């Protein structure tokens, strides 16, 4: 394993709070376990869990770094003795267990993926958290398949954008919601068959007008007061997959509707899942999704980068994320050039 003695720049916060609590600090490089790799980071993605962790609402798992950041692109500079699939010098994008807002980060070798041909490092950094989340939750847990109809809430964000793109490529009819007409138009540009403003009082009626029998799957990032709307929008034997709680963690649920429609309601978060579970998602992505980048479908899968910020402008990146004004992904430029 290559030796590195540098200290690395990273983003820290001493107490939970607003974007202003984020500051720059320096620390020793993280140590690399036998099945891990050390990545010199070029770009790091900014995601909802980062915001929640900064606010003190989403503590990292006990064995994870307290530094924010769950996805990166960069170059492998050290490998553990049990890592066989990667070598020093390989350029990858990776799901990381925290620590992405740093010049160097450690992750598991089995959570790294090659950068698809033609993508920039900024685009590649925006893939792992969203693609692992969508594939693992919507397709693997939710069982979404060709010929079905899916309702995707928050379709204009990073997760929603990836969900729309993947669903369409796998032969699914997509109904998306977002918070403005501009964002609904953006969802349609991504490929959504229908897009509605979730602020509309007749949202349910609009959904059922285009899916009279109900939708087969709902990808729910809202929860709260939208739970019963989701149950009403689902078809018989439908599946509700909850992955975030943007409208609150509690709801008064119409359980009889859930029973009468024989609905399956499941939910998960990605970060606390085991190394093995995330490795399986990575394997499935490499086998089933990554080949699509080379089959003339790359333009449909490339994430839209709405904004880039330097590492020292991280507070501005978080303010933009919290404003909800972005469409697509926000990334931090940590080092290097914007090219693969």
N, C-alpha and C positions, 0 to 999 in steps of 0.2 A: 504494500500500500504506500502510495506516495506520501511524503511528509510535507506538512505546511505549518509554518510558524507565525504567519501574519495574524494580526488582529483585524476583525471585520466590522464594518459599519452596519448598524441595524436600527430599527425603529422600536422604541420602548415606551411604556407609560407606567407611572408609579401608582396611579389610582384611576379608577373608572371615571369616565366623564365624557365631555364633548370632544370634537376633533382636536381642540387646542391642547389636550393632554399628551398628544403624540410628540415625542422628541427623538433626537438622534443620540445614540450612544455607541461605544466601542467595546467589543468583547473578544475573547479568544475564540478561534475557530472551533466549531462543535466536533466532538470525537465521532469516529465512524465505526459502527458495529460490523460484525463479520458478514452480514447480509445487506449492508447498507452502502450508499455511495455519497460522496460529497460533491455538491454542485456549486460552481461559481455562477451566480445568478445574473442573467441579463435583464429579464423582466419578471415581475410578479403581478398576478391578477389581484384585483380588489373585489371582494365578495361580501354578501350580506352577513355571513358568520363573523367576518372581521369587525363589522360595525357592532354586532351584538356582543362580541367579546370585549371590545373597547368600553362598552357601556356597563360591563360587569354582568351581562345577562347570559353569557355562553362561555363558561370557564373551560379551558382546555382539559382533555383527559389527563389523568395523573402522569402518564409517561410521555406526554407531548411537550414540545417547546411552548413557552409562554409568549414568544414573539409571534405577532400576527402574520398571516399569509399562508394560504393553503394550496397555491399552485404557482409554478415557476417555469421558465425556460432558461437554459444555460448549458454550460459545458461541465462534464464530469472531470474532476481533478483528483479524485482518490476513490478507490474501491476496496470494500472489505474482502477478506480472503475467500469467502464463500460465494462471492458474486462471479458468475461466469458469463452472463449475457451482455455485460457492458465492460468497456475498457476506458482508461484515462484518455481524454480527448473526444469522446463521443458527445455529440450535441443532442440534447433531449428536452422534452417537456415532462413535467412530473407533478403528481399529487404529493404534497408534503404534509406531515403531521403538525404543522406550525413551523414558523421560522422563515417564511418566504420573504418577509420584509427585511432582508439582510443580504449582504454581499455574498455570503456562503450559507448553504443550507444542507442538512443531512436528510435523506429519505431512504426508503427501502428500494433496492434494485428492482424489485418486482412491481413497483408503482411508477416506474419510468416508461415512457413511450418514445419512439423515434418521432422526430418532427416531420410531418407530412410534406412531401415535395411541393415546393413553391410557396410555402408559408413563411412569413417573417417571424423573427423571434418574438415580437410583440403579439402577433396573432397566436402563436403556439402557446404562449403563457396563458392565454385566455381559454384554452381547451380543457385542461384536466378537471378542475372542480366542476365545471358545468357538464362535461360529457360523462364523467364518472357518476354524477348525480342523476342525470337524465337516464342514462342507460341502466344504471343499477336500480333506480326506483321506478321509472315509468315502464321500461321494457322487461327487466328481470323480475322485480317485485310485482308490478302492476300487470304484467303479462300482455302488454299492448301488442297487437299484431295487425298484419295487412287486412284491409277491408273493414276495420273498426273505425269508430269516431271517438276522438278525444277532445275534452274541454281543458284548455290550458289557461289558467289564471296568470296574470302578470306576463303576458306574452312578449312584451317589448324589452324586458330585462335580460340579463345574461343567461339565466337558466331557461326562461321562457323562449328566448330566441333559439337556443340549441334544441329545445324540445320541439319547436315548430319544424326546424330543419330536418331533424332526424325522423320525426313522425311522417313527414311528407315523403322522404326518401324510402321509407318502408311501407308505403302504400296506405297511409292512414288519412282519413278526413279530419281536418283540424278546425276547431272552433276556439278562438282565442279571446281573452278579455284584456283590456288595458284601461288606463285612466283618462285618456283624452282621444279626440278624433285623430290627431296627428299620430299618436302611438298606435291606434287601431290601423291606420293606413300603413304604418311601418310593419305591423304584423302581417298584413296582406302582401307587402313587398317581399317578406321573408317566405311566403308561400301559404299562409293561413287561408283556408277556404272562406272563413267568415271571421269577423272581428267586431266585438261590441264593447261599448264603454261600461265598465262595471259600476259606474255611478248611476246609470240609468235605472229608474224605478221599475221599468218593464224588462229588465235583463233576462229573467227567466223566460218570459214570453218570446223574446227574440231568439233565445237559444233553442227553445222547443219548436219554433217556426222553421228552423233549418234542420232540426233533428227530432222529428215528431215522435219517434219511438224512444227518445232519450239517447244520451251518449253512453258509450261503453266504459270509458275511463275518464276520471277527472284527476288532473294533476293540480293539487291544491297547495298553494303557497300562502293562502290567506287565513283559512280556518275562521275562528270566531263566528261572526254573524253570517258568514257565507256557508256554513256547514249545511244548514237545512236547504238552502238553494241548491247546493250540490246534490243532495239526496233527491230532490225533486227533479233535477235535470238528468239523473242517471236512469238508464234503462234497466229492465229486469236483469238480474245477475250482474249488474254493473260493479265496477271497482273504483273506490275512492282512495287515492294515494296522497296522504298529507305529508309535506316535507318542510313546511315553514309555517309560522304563526303571525304573519304580518298584521292580522286584524284581531289578534288576541288568542290566548291559550285555552279559553273556556268558551263553552257554548251550551245552550239549552237544545238538546237534540231530540228530534222526532224519531224515537226508536222504533215505533210501529212502522213507519215508512221504510226504515232500514230493513226490518224483518219482512215486511210484505213484498218488497222488491228483491229479497235475498241478496242484498248488497254486501260485498266484502269491503270493509274499511281497514286499511293498513296505513302504516306510517313509519318513517325512519329518518334519521340524520346520518350523513356520511361519515363525519369525522370519528365518532366513537367506535365504528365498526372495526373488526379485527384486521390484522395485516393480511390474513389469508382471504377474507371476504373482499377486500379492496383489490388484492392481486387477481382474484377471479374476474372482477369487473374489468381490470386492465387487459386480461387475456381475451375476454369477449370483445372488447373494443378493438383490439389489434386484429382479431379474426374477422369481425363482422362490419366494423365501421371504417377502420383505417384504409382498407382496400378501396372504399368509395372515393377517397381523395384522388385516386389514380384512374378512375373510371369516368372521367368527364363530369364528375359531380362536385369537384372541389369548390367551385364558386358558391354552391348551395350550403356548404359546410363551414366555409371560412368565417370565423367570428367577426362581427363588426366591432371595430375598436372605436368607441365614441370619444375617448380622451386618454391622453398619456400625461403622466406627471412624473417629474424627477422624485427621487426618494425624499429629498428635503421638502417637497411640496405635498407630502402625504396627507396633511390636514385638509388641504384643498380637495384632494381626491375623495376623502371621506365626506366632506360637505356636499360634494356633487352627488355621491352615492345616496346620501340621506335625503337630498332634495327631490329625488325621483325624476329629475329632468333628463336623465341620460336614456339613450336607446342603444342597447348592446352592452359592451364591456368597457371597464375602466382598468388601466394597467399602470404600474409603476415602472419607470425605466431605472434600473439599478446600475447597469454598466454596459459598455460595449455599443456596437452599432445596430441599427434597426435592419438587420438582414440575417438570413440563414447562412 
